[in-house]
Amino acid sequence: MSDEGSPRSEVFDEPKVELHVHLDGAIRAQTIIDVAKRRGIRPPAETAEELRQLLVLHEPFSLTGFLAKFAIYMHIIAGDRDAIQRIAYEFVEDRARQGVIYAEVRYSPHLLANADVQPLPWDQAEGDVNPDEVVRLVNRGLRDGERAFGVKVRSILCCMRHMPSWSASVVELCKKYRHEGVVAIDLAGDESLDCQAYPGHMLAYQEAVRCGIRRTVHAGEVGPPSVVKEAVDVLKAERVGHGYRTLEDPELYARLLAQNVHFEVCPISSRMTGAYAGDFGQHPVVTLRKDKANYSLNTDDPLIFDSTLQLDYGVAGRHMGFTRQEFRRLNICSAASSFLPETEKKELLLQLYRAYGMTRSTPF
């Protein structure tokens, strides 16, 4: 195919990097039904198609309404060892089918351990799954998937804004498994909860900085630019999850551009959760593209949006003026902003340059 600069409507069929996708939002509907039947739990629907219809947002909604979808099925997966390892393995297979060669998948070890309804790790009865074991199970599933499908996947552990008491253990798990597939810490959840009012998150991120744990934060998805400023200035985030509202503060946006801060953009997600309510042609990522910002395109929670990475790329091509050249540029930016160790990052970049028929000196 030629590389002319006109917008493309077809799928970008070259190797891709995905940096913002939630493991518990990327589970296969059939897997949920299979696990429910094995565990003797009544599934929310009888078939995978019926379950998808129940879970998928068919029109733009609210972030709160979107989050409510997880309550339909998380009790089936959480706390089950086989299910946790299976969803990690299948995640890698699904990325391979979409042409992804490297991904960073994020999750809350506590939510997958069902810690919100079970006792915390130090109080658990024998046989219960604790957050530490969740990380080991996910790591095992990802490693098996990597061997089977040739896709490299690393994980990011999430703190939850509404549960600051979990954050100390999250950063400790990041430290413990930093050489076994865990590459960073994240903070997700209700952006109206000011981190400075919840010292658990601040202390965890201070420890992450001290120990060299890489850092991203959900910010500016629905919250004001001040949440983004808190993420980069207080929590020392190196990447911003979503970050759309940053553009409402020109001074902050200019500073983050100058600092080459990476924005993890999720176009379809932003529309369906109400994070961005306008026309795709005016989406904040269009400004990021025009300004040659450092950003990636991602699916976020493909189960709930009934989406794939190809669909997000298709939206960018059809409605936002993206070209093949820009798709290549943003994937180079994604690889360069990944949380891989430097040697592995250089290998990933070289893999992309070769696949794109480019050299490091090729102009964008």
C-alpha positions as CSV (number, residue, x, y, z in Angstrom):
1,M,0.0,0.0,0.0
2,S,1.1,3.5,-0.7
3,D,1.8,6.0,2.1
4,E,0.1,9.1,0.7
5,G,-1.1,11.5,3.3
6,S,-4.9,11.3,2.6
7,P,-7.1,10.0,5.4
8,R,-7.7,6.3,5.4
9,S,-10.9,4.4,6.0
10,E,-9.4,0.9,6.0
11,V,-8.0,-0.9,9.1
12,F,-4.4,0.0,9.9
13,D,-3.0,-3.5,9.2
14,E,0.5,-3.0,10.5
15,P,2.0,-3.9,13.9
16,K,0.5,-1.9,16.8
17,V,1.2,-1.1,20.4
18,E,-1.5,-0.8,23.1
19,L,-0.9,0.9,26.4
20,H,-4.3,1.5,28.0
21,V,-6.6,-1.6,28.3
22,H,-8.1,-3.1,31.4
23,L,-7.9,-6.8,31.9
24,D,-11.3,-7.1,33.6
25,G,-12.8,-5.0,30.8
26,A,-11.4,-7.2,28.0
27,I,-12.8,-10.6,29.1
28,R,-14.6,-12.7,26.5
29,A,-18.4,-13.1,27.0
30,Q,-18.1,-16.8,26.4
31,T,-15.5,-17.1,29.1
32,I,-17.8,-15.5,31.7
33,I,-20.5,-18.0,30.9
34,D,-18.1,-20.9,30.9
35,V,-16.7,-19.9,34.3
36,A,-20.2,-19.3,35.8
37,K,-21.4,-22.8,34.7
38,R,-18.2,-24.5,36.1
39,R,-18.6,-22.7,39.4
40,G,-22.3,-23.4,39.7
41,I,-23.2,-19.7,39.4
42,R,-26.2,-18.7,37.4
43,P,-24.9,-16.7,34.5
44,P,-26.3,-13.3,33.7
45,A,-27.4,-14.7,30.3
46,E,-27.6,-18.1,28.6
47,T,-25.5,-17.4,25.5
48,A,-22.4,-15.2,24.8
49,E,-24.4,-13.1,22.4
50,E,-27.2,-12.5,25.0
51,L,-24.5,-11.5,27.5
52,R,-22.9,-9.1,25.1
53,Q,-26.2,-7.4,24.5
54,L,-26.5,-7.1,28.3
55,L,-23.0,-5.7,28.8
56,V,-22.4,-3.6,25.8
57,L,-23.1,0.2,25.8
58,H,-25.1,0.7,22.6
59,E,-25.2,4.5,22.9
60,P,-23.3,7.1,24.8
61,F,-23.9,6.9,28.5
62,S,-22.3,8.2,31.7
63,L,-19.1,7.0,33.3
64,T,-21.1,5.9,36.4
65,G,-23.4,3.8,34.2
66,F,-20.5,2.3,32.4
67,L,-18.8,1.2,35.6
68,A,-22.1,-0.4,36.7
69,K,-21.7,-2.9,33.9
70,F,-18.8,-4.6,35.8
71,A,-21.1,-5.6,38.6
72,I,-23.0,-7.9,36.3
73,Y,-20.1,-10.3,35.9
74,M,-17.1,-9.5,38.1
75,H,-18.4,-11.8,40.9
76,I,-18.1,-14.7,38.5
77,I,-14.4,-14.1,37.6
78,A,-13.0,-12.6,40.8
79,G,-11.5,-15.0,43.3
80,D,-11.3,-17.9,40.9
81,R,-7.8,-19.1,40.1
82,D,-8.5,-20.8,36.8
83,A,-10.6,-17.9,35.6
84,I,-7.9,-15.3,36.4
85,Q,-5.2,-17.2,34.6
86,R,-7.5,-18.0,31.7
87,I,-8.6,-14.4,31.1
88,A,-4.9,-13.3,31.0
89,Y,-4.0,-16.0,28.5
90,E,-7.0,-15.1,26.3
91,F,-6.1,-11.5,26.5
92,V,-2.8,-12.2,24.8
93,E,-4.5,-14.3,22.1
94,D,-7.0,-11.5,21.4
95,R,-4.2,-8.9,21.0
96,A,-2.4,-11.2,18.6
97,R,-5.5,-11.4,16.4
98,Q,-5.6,-7.5,16.3
99,G,-2.0,-7.1,15.1
100,V,-0.7,-5.9,18.5
101,I,2.9,-6.8,19.1
102,Y,3.2,-5.2,22.5
103,A,0.6,-4.4,25.1
104,E,0.4,-3.2,28.7
105,V,-2.7,-4.5,30.5
106,R,-3.8,-3.1,33.8
107,Y,-5.9,-4.4,36.6
108,S,-6.6,-4.1,40.3
109,P,-5.2,-7.2,42.1
110,H,-7.7,-6.5,45.0
111,L,-10.7,-6.4,42.7
112,L,-9.7,-9.6,41.0
113,A,-9.2,-11.2,44.4
114,N,-12.7,-10.0,45.4
115,A,-11.1,-8.0,48.2
116,D,-14.0,-5.7,48.3
117,V,-16.3,-8.4,49.6
118,Q,-13.7,-10.9,51.0
119,P,-11.2,-10.2,53.9
120,L,-8.0,-8.5,53.1
121,P,-4.9,-10.7,52.5
122,W,-3.7,-10.8,56.1
123,D,-7.1,-11.9,57.3
124,Q,-8.0,-14.4,54.6
125,A,-9.0,-18.0,55.3
126,E,-7.0,-20.8,53.7
127,G,-8.0,-21.3,50.1
128,D,-9.0,-17.7,49.4
129,V,-7.3,-15.9,46.6
130,N,-5.3,-12.8,47.8
131,P,-4.0,-10.0,45.6
132,D,-0.5,-11.4,45.6
133,E,-1.7,-14.7,44.2
134,V,-3.8,-12.8,41.6
135,V,-0.6,-11.1,40.3
136,R,1.1,-14.5,40.1
137,L,-1.8,-16.0,38.2
138,V,-2.1,-13.1,35.8
139,N,1.7,-13.3,35.2
140,R,1.5,-17.0,34.5
141,G,-1.4,-16.6,32.0
142,L,0.4,-13.7,30.2
143,R,3.7,-15.8,30.0
144,D,1.8,-18.8,28.6
145,G,0.1,-16.5,26.1
146,E,3.3,-14.9,25.1
147,R,4.9,-18.3,24.3
148,A,1.8,-19.4,22.4
149,F,1.1,-16.3,20.3
150,G,4.4,-14.3,20.1
151,V,2.9,-11.1,21.6
152,K,4.8,-9.4,24.4
153,V,2.4,-8.3,27.2
154,R,3.4,-6.6,30.5
155,S,1.1,-5.5,33.3
156,I,0.2,-2.4,35.3
157,L,-1.3,-2.7,38.8
158,C,-4.1,-0.3,39.7
159,C,-4.8,1.5,42.9
160,M,-8.4,2.5,43.2
161,R,-9.3,6.1,44.2
162,H,-12.2,4.9,46.5
163,M,-9.9,2.4,48.4
164,P,-6.7,4.3,49.5
165,S,-6.1,1.5,52.1
166,W,-5.2,-0.8,49.2
167,S,-2.5,1.4,47.7
168,A,0.4,0.5,50.0
169,S,0.0,-3.2,49.1
170,V,-0.3,-2.3,45.3
171,V,3.1,-0.6,45.3
172,E,4.6,-3.4,47.3
173,L,3.3,-5.9,44.6
174,C,4.8,-3.7,41.9
175,K,8.2,-3.9,43.7
176,K,7.9,-7.6,44.3
177,Y,7.0,-8.5,40.7
178,R,8.9,-5.8,38.8
179,H,11.2,-8.4,37.2
180,E,8.3,-10.8,36.5
181,G,6.1,-8.8,34.2
182,V,4.8,-5.9,36.3
183,V,6.1,-2.7,34.8
184,A,4.1,0.2,36.5
185,I,1.5,1.5,38.9
186,D,-1.8,3.2,38.0
187,L,-4.6,5.0,39.8
188,A,-8.1,4.6,38.6
189,G,-11.6,5.4,39.7
190,D,-13.7,8.4,40.6
191,E,-11.7,11.6,39.7
192,S,-13.7,13.7,42.1
193,L,-11.8,12.0,45.0
194,D,-8.9,14.4,45.6
195,C,-5.7,12.4,46.1
196,Q,-4.4,14.9,48.6
197,A,-7.3,14.1,50.9
198,Y,-6.4,10.4,50.7
199,P,-2.7,10.1,51.8
200,G,-2.7,6.4,51.0
201,H,-2.4,7.1,47.3
202,M,0.2,9.9,47.8
203,L,2.4,7.7,50.0
204,A,2.2,4.8,47.5
205,Y,3.2,7.0,44.6
206,Q,6.0,8.6,46.7
207,E,7.3,5.0,47.3
208,A,7.0,4.3,43.6
209,V,9.1,7.3,42.8
210,R,11.7,6.3,45.4
211,C,12.0,2.8,44.1
212,G,11.9,3.6,40.4
213,I,8.4,2.1,39.8
214,R,7.0,3.7,36.6
215,R,3.8,5.6,36.9
216,T,0.6,6.4,35.1
217,V,-2.7,7.9,36.4
218,H,-6.2,8.1,35.1
219,A,-6.8,11.9,35.0
220,G,-8.8,14.4,32.9
221,E,-11.2,11.7,31.5
222,V,-14.2,13.4,33.2
223,G,-12.4,15.4,35.9
224,P,-11.1,18.9,35.4
225,P,-7.6,19.9,34.3
226,S,-6.7,20.2,38.0
227,V,-6.8,16.4,38.3
228,V,-4.3,16.1,35.5
229,K,-2.1,18.7,37.2
230,E,-2.3,16.7,40.4
231,A,-1.3,13.6,38.6
232,V,1.8,15.0,37.0
233,D,2.9,17.4,39.7
234,V,1.9,15.6,42.9
235,L,1.9,11.9,41.9
236,K,4.7,12.4,39.4
237,A,2.8,10.5,36.6
238,E,4.9,9.9,33.5
239,R,1.8,9.1,31.4
240,V,-1.8,10.3,31.7
241,G,-4.7,8.0,31.2
242,H,-7.2,9.7,28.8
243,G,-6.3,13.4,29.7
244,Y,-8.9,15.0,27.4
245,R,-9.8,17.8,29.8
246,T,-6.1,18.9,29.8
247,L,-6.9,21.0,26.7
248,E,-9.2,23.2,28.7
249,D,-6.1,24.6,30.5
250,P,-3.8,25.9,27.6
251,E,-0.9,26.6,30.0
252,L,-1.0,23.1,31.4
253,Y,-1.4,21.6,28.0
254,A,1.6,23.6,26.6
255,R,3.7,22.4,29.6
256,L,2.8,18.8,29.1
257,L,3.6,19.0,25.4
258,A,7.0,20.5,26.2
259,Q,7.6,17.8,28.7
260,N,6.6,15.1,26.1
261,V,4.1,13.6,28.6
262,H,2.3,10.7,27.0
263,F,-1.5,10.7,26.7
264,E,-3.2,7.3,26.6
265,V,-6.2,8.1,24.4
266,C,-9.2,5.8,24.0
267,P,-11.5,7.3,21.3
268,I,-14.5,5.0,21.3
269,S,-14.4,4.7,25.1
270,S,-14.5,8.5,25.5
271,R,-17.6,8.7,23.4
272,M,-19.5,5.9,25.1
273,T,-18.8,6.9,28.7
274,G,-19.7,10.5,28.1
275,A,-16.1,11.6,28.7
276,Y,-16.3,13.4,25.3
277,A,-19.8,14.2,24.0
278,G,-19.0,16.0,20.8
279,D,-18.4,15.0,17.2
280,F,-15.4,12.7,16.6
281,G,-14.0,15.3,14.2
282,Q,-13.5,17.7,17.1
283,H,-12.2,15.1,19.6
284,P,-9.2,16.3,21.7
285,V,-7.0,13.7,20.0
286,V,-7.4,15.7,16.7
287,T,-5.6,18.5,18.5
288,L,-3.0,16.1,19.8
289,R,-2.4,14.9,16.2
290,K,-2.1,18.4,14.9
291,D,0.3,19.3,17.6
292,K,2.5,16.2,17.1
293,A,1.9,15.3,20.7
294,N,3.0,12.1,22.4
295,Y,0.0,9.8,22.6
296,S,-1.4,6.3,21.8
297,L,-4.7,4.9,20.7
298,N,-6.3,2.3,22.9
299,T,-9.5,0.3,23.5
300,D,-9.8,0.7,27.3
301,D,-12.6,-1.8,28.0
302,P,-13.4,-3.6,24.7
303,L,-16.0,-6.0,26.3
304,I,-18.2,-3.1,27.4
305,F,-17.8,-1.2,24.1
306,D,-18.0,-4.2,21.8
307,S,-14.9,-2.9,20.2
308,T,-11.4,-3.8,19.0
309,L,-8.3,-1.8,18.4
310,Q,-9.1,-1.9,14.7
311,L,-12.4,-0.1,15.4
312,D,-10.6,2.7,17.3
313,Y,-8.1,3.1,14.4
314,G,-11.0,3.0,11.9
315,V,-12.8,5.9,13.8
316,A,-9.5,7.9,13.8
317,G,-9.1,7.3,10.0
318,R,-12.6,8.0,8.9
319,H,-13.6,10.8,11.3
320,M,-10.4,12.4,12.5
321,G,-8.2,12.7,9.5
322,F,-5.6,10.2,10.6
323,T,-3.2,8.9,7.9
324,R,-1.1,5.8,7.7
325,Q,1.9,8.0,8.5
326,E,0.3,9.3,11.6
327,F,-0.7,5.8,12.8
328,R,2.9,4.8,12.4
329,R,4.1,7.9,14.3
330,L,1.8,7.3,17.2
331,N,2.9,3.7,17.5
332,I,6.5,4.8,17.6
333,C,5.6,7.2,20.3
334,S,3.7,4.4,22.1
335,A,6.7,2.1,22.1
336,A,9.0,4.9,23.2
337,S,6.7,5.7,26.1
338,S,6.2,2.1,27.1
339,F,7.3,1.1,30.6
340,L,9.6,-1.6,29.2
341,P,13.3,-1.7,30.4
342,E,15.4,0.3,28.0
343,T,17.0,-2.7,26.2
344,E,13.6,-4.2,25.5
345,K,12.2,-0.9,24.5
346,K,14.9,-0.4,21.9
347,E,14.1,-3.9,20.6
348,L,10.4,-3.0,20.3
349,L,11.2,0.2,18.5
350,L,13.5,-1.6,16.1
351,Q,10.8,-4.2,15.4
352,L,8.4,-1.4,14.5
353,Y,10.8,0.5,12.3
354,R,11.6,-2.7,10.4
355,A,7.9,-3.5,10.0
356,Y,7.1,0.0,8.7
357,G,10.1,0.0,6.3
358,M,11.5,3.0,8.2
359,T,14.7,4.1,9.9
360,R,15.1,6.3,12.9
361,S,15.9,9.2,10.7
362,T,12.7,8.8,8.6
363,P,10.7,12.1,8.9
364,F,7.1,12.0,10.0
